Amino acid sequence: MKARAYAATSAGARIAPLEVERREVGPHDVRIDIDACGVCHSDIHQAEGDWGPDIFPMVPGHEIIGIVTETGDAVTKYAVGDRVGVGCYVGSCGTCDACANGDENYCPTWSTTYNGYEQDGVTPTYGGYSDHIVVNEDYVLRIPEGMDTQAAAPLLCAGITVYPPLKSYAGPGKEVGVIGLGGLGHVGVRIAKAMGSRVTVFSHSPGKEADALRLGADAFVATHDPAALKPLRMSFDMILSTVSASIDIDAYLNLLKTRGVLAIVGLPVEPLSFEAGNLVGEARTIVGAKLAGVGTTQEMLDFCAEHGVVADVEVINIADINEAWQRIKDSDVRYRFVIDIAGSLRDQ
């Protein structure tokens, strides 16, 4: 099937209209007419060839919400008219240990929503900067009633990036720090508060203090002044790092209590280092996480719906995507762009 899309045809090329081929709806597939697609910084990294290897033409987008318009003969989970979501992957092998444990996100042959291949290893995947997508029903999420489509879309990446470590280490009475108040961090603040934690935001931008408090944070620390961290030594049960910039690992390890946890979900370009003594001296732990399995992703959506957690979004026309990408590079968005696919591509 032909699909209308916006794509990069080579590394660093401007995103432009392009018609691509989608597979026909198979027995276990659903066709989703896309209403909204969030814009993730990883869209830019991949389309510009920062992470490689890359597959062009590339249709980015892995924060997708839309309506089921066709189902395969064997589909049992969804029906035409259902509002559903698609996150960062659309397939996995189904037989490895990771898949057997509900960790499809760690399957060595998972199929990413774009810049990857379907499970046949040949058919390229195309993401949500498009009018529709065809996905196996096992990798589709139910969007709870009452959630705003555009504000919920970023949860399919930003939300499920921060939810697993918070689920493991945050909770009632816990002191939680969040490094960075961007696309990931602002959702992390809301989820941590919904879990009952006391939340402190660490940011190099003093101007974000009002936003941090509005989002539910109990305290704000401007990290441009290194002295601001000293009174907080041994104060936190968990610190969540959501930034892609390099951070002083030792400075934040020193803020953790005995057996405290530093969870890293942001991806700095440069390697991170730390003094081993700051880790072993107080039995601290550094952990990482990459998304979550389908079951946990659905759990995250249900949790967010129950607690009124969504992203702060700026809705854009898909024709403005290149300008939006530049604004993301300039840190000029609070806090997530979402493309109105229905209004600016699908129904045009």
C-alpha positions as CSV (number, residue, x, y, z in Angstrom):
1,M,0.0,0.0,0.0
2,K,1.1,3.5,-0.7
3,A,1.5,5.8,2.2
4,R,2.0,9.6,2.3
5,A,4.9,10.5,4.5
6,Y,7.7,13.0,5.3
7,A,11.2,11.5,5.1
8,A,14.9,12.2,5.0
9,T,16.4,10.8,1.8
10,S,20.0,11.0,3.0
11,A,21.9,11.8,6.2
12,G,21.3,15.5,7.1
13,A,18.8,16.1,4.3
14,R,15.8,18.2,5.0
15,I,12.6,16.3,5.8
16,A,10.3,16.4,2.8
17,P,7.2,14.8,1.4
18,L,7.7,11.3,0.0
19,E,5.4,8.4,-0.9
20,V,6.5,5.1,0.6
21,E,5.3,1.5,0.5
22,R,3.6,-0.1,3.4
23,R,2.9,-3.8,3.6
24,E,-0.6,-5.1,3.1
25,V,-2.6,-5.9,6.3
26,G,-1.7,-9.5,7.2
27,P,-3.7,-11.9,9.4
28,H,-2.3,-10.6,12.7
29,D,-1.9,-6.9,11.6
30,V,-3.9,-3.8,12.2
31,R,-3.9,-0.7,10.0
32,I,-3.8,2.5,12.0
33,D,-4.6,5.9,10.5
34,I,-2.3,8.2,12.4
35,D,-3.8,11.2,14.2
36,A,-0.7,12.4,16.0
37,C,3.1,11.7,16.2
38,G,5.5,13.1,18.8
39,V,8.9,14.4,17.8
40,C,11.8,12.8,19.7
41,H,15.4,14.1,19.7
42,S,16.4,10.7,18.5
43,D,14.5,11.4,15.3
44,I,17.0,14.1,14.6
45,H,20.1,12.0,15.6
46,Q,19.0,9.1,13.3
47,A,18.0,11.2,10.3
48,E,21.3,13.1,10.5
49,G,23.3,9.9,10.7
50,D,24.7,10.5,14.2
51,W,24.3,7.0,15.4
52,G,24.5,4.8,12.2
53,P,24.2,2.6,10.4
54,D,21.1,4.2,8.9
55,I,18.5,3.1,6.3
56,F,17.3,5.8,3.8
57,P,14.8,7.0,2.9
58,M,14.0,7.3,6.6
59,V,10.5,8.2,7.9
60,P,11.0,9.1,11.6
61,G,8.5,9.0,14.4
62,H,7.9,6.5,17.2
63,E,5.3,8.3,19.4
64,I,2.2,7.4,17.4
65,I,-1.5,7.5,18.2
66,G,-4.3,6.9,15.8
67,I,-7.4,4.9,14.9
68,V,-7.6,1.3,13.8
69,T,-9.2,1.3,10.3
70,E,-8.6,-2.3,9.2
71,T,-7.8,-5.6,11.0
72,G,-6.5,-8.9,9.8
73,D,-8.6,-12.1,9.9
74,A,-6.8,-13.4,13.0
75,V,-6.7,-10.2,15.1
76,T,-8.4,-10.6,18.5
77,K,-7.1,-7.6,20.5
78,Y,-8.4,-4.7,18.5
79,A,-11.4,-3.7,16.4
80,V,-12.0,-1.0,13.8
81,G,-12.5,2.3,15.5
82,D,-10.2,1.6,18.5
83,R,-7.8,4.4,19.5
84,V,-4.3,2.9,19.8
85,G,-0.7,3.7,20.0
86,V,2.6,2.5,18.6
87,G,5.9,3.1,20.4
88,C,9.6,2.6,19.6
89,Y,9.4,-0.9,18.2
90,V,6.9,-2.9,16.0
91,G,8.2,-6.5,16.3
92,S,10.6,-9.0,18.0
93,C,11.5,-12.6,17.5
94,G,9.1,-13.9,20.2
95,T,11.3,-16.8,21.1
96,C,14.4,-15.5,22.9
97,D,14.8,-15.2,26.6
98,A,14.0,-11.4,26.5
99,C,10.8,-12.0,24.6
100,A,9.8,-14.9,26.9
101,N,10.2,-12.6,29.9
102,G,8.1,-9.8,28.4
103,D,11.2,-7.7,27.6
104,E,10.7,-7.4,23.9
105,N,12.7,-4.2,24.0
106,Y,15.8,-6.2,24.6
107,C,15.3,-8.7,21.9
108,P,18.5,-8.9,19.8
109,T,16.4,-8.8,16.6
110,W,13.7,-6.4,17.5
111,S,12.2,-4.3,14.8
112,T,12.4,-0.6,15.5
113,T,9.5,1.5,14.4
114,Y,11.7,3.2,11.8
115,N,15.2,3.0,10.6
116,G,15.0,-0.8,10.9
117,Y,13.6,-3.9,9.3
118,E,10.5,-6.0,9.8
119,Q,11.0,-9.5,11.2
120,D,11.6,-10.7,7.6
121,G,14.9,-8.8,7.8
122,V,14.3,-7.3,4.4
123,T,11.3,-4.9,4.5
124,P,12.3,-1.5,5.9
125,T,10.2,0.0,8.7
126,Y,8.8,3.5,8.3
127,G,7.6,5.6,11.3
128,G,4.9,8.0,12.3
129,Y,5.6,11.0,10.1
130,S,3.1,9.3,7.8
131,D,-0.7,9.0,7.2
132,H,-0.9,5.4,8.3
133,I,1.1,2.4,9.6
134,V,0.6,-1.4,9.6
135,V,1.6,-3.2,12.8
136,N,1.3,-6.6,14.3
137,E,-1.4,-6.4,17.0
138,D,1.0,-7.7,19.7
139,Y,3.0,-4.5,19.5
140,V,0.0,-2.1,19.6
141,L,-1.0,-0.3,22.8
142,R,-4.5,0.6,23.9
143,I,-4.9,4.4,24.7
144,P,-7.0,4.8,27.8
145,E,-10.2,6.7,27.6
146,G,-10.0,10.4,28.5
147,M,-6.4,10.9,27.6
148,D,-5.8,13.7,25.1
149,T,-4.3,12.2,21.9
150,Q,-1.7,14.9,21.3
151,A,-0.6,15.2,24.9
152,A,-0.4,11.4,25.4
153,A,1.7,10.7,22.2
154,P,5.1,11.5,23.8
155,L,4.4,9.0,26.6
156,L,5.1,6.2,24.1
157,C,8.8,7.2,24.2
158,A,9.5,9.8,26.9
159,G,7.0,8.2,29.3
160,I,8.3,4.6,28.9
161,T,11.9,5.7,29.0
162,V,11.5,7.1,32.6
163,Y,8.8,4.8,33.9
164,P,10.8,1.6,34.5
165,P,13.5,3.0,36.8
166,L,11.0,5.1,38.6
167,K,8.8,2.1,39.1
168,S,11.7,0.2,40.6
169,Y,13.3,2.9,42.8
170,A,10.8,5.7,43.4
171,G,7.6,5.5,45.6
172,P,6.0,6.9,48.7
173,G,8.4,8.7,51.0
174,K,11.3,8.4,48.6
175,E,13.6,11.4,47.8
176,V,14.0,11.5,44.1
177,G,16.1,13.8,42.0
178,V,15.6,14.4,38.3
179,I,18.5,15.8,36.3
180,G,17.2,17.9,33.4
181,L,13.8,19.4,32.7
182,G,13.3,18.6,29.0
183,G,11.2,16.1,27.1
184,L,12.1,13.2,29.3
185,G,12.6,15.1,32.6
186,H,9.3,16.9,32.7
187,V,7.4,13.6,32.3
188,G,9.7,12.0,34.9
189,V,8.8,14.7,37.4
190,R,5.1,14.1,37.0
191,I,5.4,10.3,37.2
192,A,7.7,10.4,40.2
193,K,5.2,12.7,42.0
194,A,2.3,10.5,41.0
195,M,4.2,7.6,42.7
196,G,4.3,9.5,45.9
197,S,7.9,10.7,45.9
198,R,9.4,14.0,47.0
199,V,11.0,15.4,43.8
200,T,13.9,17.8,43.3
201,V,14.8,19.0,39.8
202,F,18.4,19.7,38.9
203,S,18.8,22.0,35.9
204,H,21.5,24.2,34.5
205,S,18.7,26.6,33.4
206,P,17.7,28.8,36.4
207,G,14.7,30.1,34.4
208,K,13.0,26.7,34.5
209,E,12.4,26.8,38.3
210,A,8.8,28.1,37.9
211,D,8.1,25.3,35.4
212,A,9.6,22.7,37.7
213,L,7.3,23.7,40.5
214,R,4.3,23.9,38.2
215,L,5.0,20.3,37.1
216,G,4.9,19.2,40.7
217,A,8.5,19.3,41.9
218,D,9.1,20.1,45.5
219,A,12.4,21.8,45.1
220,F,14.7,23.1,42.3
221,V,18.5,23.3,42.2
222,A,20.3,25.4,39.6
223,T,23.4,23.4,38.8
224,H,25.3,26.3,37.2
225,D,26.5,26.9,40.7
226,P,28.5,23.8,41.8
227,A,28.2,24.9,45.5
228,A,24.5,24.4,45.3
229,L,25.0,20.6,45.5
230,K,27.1,20.5,48.7
231,P,24.2,20.9,51.3
232,L,22.4,17.9,49.6
233,R,25.1,15.3,50.3
234,M,23.5,11.9,51.2
235,S,20.0,13.2,50.6
236,F,18.5,11.1,47.8
237,D,17.2,7.6,47.5
238,M,17.3,7.8,43.7
239,I,18.5,10.3,41.0
240,L,17.2,10.0,37.5
241,S,19.5,11.5,34.8
242,T,17.5,12.4,31.6
243,V,20.0,14.6,29.9
244,S,22.1,14.0,26.8
245,A,24.9,16.3,28.0
246,S,27.8,15.0,30.0
247,I,27.3,15.2,33.8
248,D,29.6,15.0,36.8
249,I,28.8,11.5,37.9
250,D,30.7,11.8,41.2
251,A,28.9,15.0,42.2
252,Y,25.5,13.2,41.9
253,L,26.7,9.9,43.5
254,N,27.7,12.0,46.5
255,L,24.1,13.1,46.8
256,L,22.8,9.6,47.2
257,K,22.1,7.9,50.5
258,T,23.7,4.6,51.3
259,R,22.4,2.1,48.7
260,G,21.0,4.9,46.7
261,V,20.6,4.5,42.9
262,L,21.6,6.7,40.0
263,A,19.5,5.8,37.0
264,I,20.7,6.9,33.6
265,V,18.2,7.1,30.7
266,G,19.7,10.1,28.8
267,L,22.4,9.3,26.3
268,P,25.4,11.6,26.4
269,V,27.7,11.5,23.4
270,E,30.9,11.4,25.5
271,P,31.7,8.5,27.8
272,L,30.9,9.0,31.5
273,S,33.4,8.2,34.3
274,F,33.4,8.2,38.1
275,E,35.5,7.4,41.1
276,A,34.9,3.8,42.2
277,G,35.1,4.8,45.8
278,N,32.0,7.0,45.5
279,L,30.1,3.9,44.4
280,V,31.4,1.2,46.7
281,G,31.9,3.4,49.8
282,E,28.1,3.7,50.3
283,A,27.0,0.6,48.3
284,R,25.5,2.8,45.6
285,T,24.3,1.6,42.3
286,I,24.3,3.0,38.7
287,V,21.7,1.5,36.5
288,G,20.4,2.1,32.9
289,A,17.2,1.3,31.2
290,K,16.0,1.1,27.6
291,L,12.2,1.5,27.2
292,A,10.2,-1.6,28.4
293,G,8.2,-4.5,27.1
294,V,4.7,-4.2,25.6
295,G,3.1,-5.2,28.9
296,T,5.0,-2.6,31.0
297,T,4.3,0.0,28.3
298,Q,0.6,-0.6,28.6
299,E,0.9,-0.5,32.4
300,M,2.6,2.9,32.1
301,L,-0.2,4.3,29.9
302,D,-2.8,3.1,32.4
303,F,-0.9,4.6,35.3
304,C,-0.5,7.9,33.6
305,A,-4.2,7.9,32.7
306,E,-5.2,7.2,36.3
307,H,-3.0,10.0,37.7
308,G,-3.5,12.6,34.9
309,V,0.0,12.4,33.6
310,V,0.6,13.7,30.1
311,A,3.3,15.7,28.3
312,D,3.4,19.4,27.8
313,V,3.2,19.7,24.0
314,E,3.4,22.2,21.2
315,V,1.3,21.0,18.3
316,I,2.7,21.7,14.8
317,N,1.9,21.2,11.2
318,I,4.1,18.5,9.5
319,A,5.2,21.1,7.0
320,D,7.0,22.9,9.8
321,I,9.0,19.9,10.9
322,N,12.4,21.2,9.8
323,E,11.9,24.4,11.8
324,A,10.8,22.3,14.8
325,W,13.9,20.2,14.6
326,Q,16.1,23.3,14.7
327,R,14.2,24.6,17.7
328,I,14.8,21.3,19.5
329,K,18.5,21.7,18.8
330,D,18.3,25.2,20.2
331,S,16.4,23.9,23.3
332,D,13.5,26.0,22.3
333,V,10.6,23.8,23.1
334,R,8.7,23.2,26.4
335,Y,8.6,20.3,26.3
336,R,7.7,18.2,23.3
337,F,6.6,18.9,19.7
338,V,3.7,16.8,18.4
339,I,2.7,16.7,14.8
340,D,-0.9,17.0,13.9
341,I,-0.9,14.3,11.3
342,A,-4.6,14.1,10.9
343,G,-4.9,17.9,10.3
344,S,-1.8,18.5,8.2
345,L,-1.1,15.3,6.3
346,R,-3.7,12.6,6.5
347,D,-6.8,14.6,5.7
348,Q,-5.2,17.0,3.2
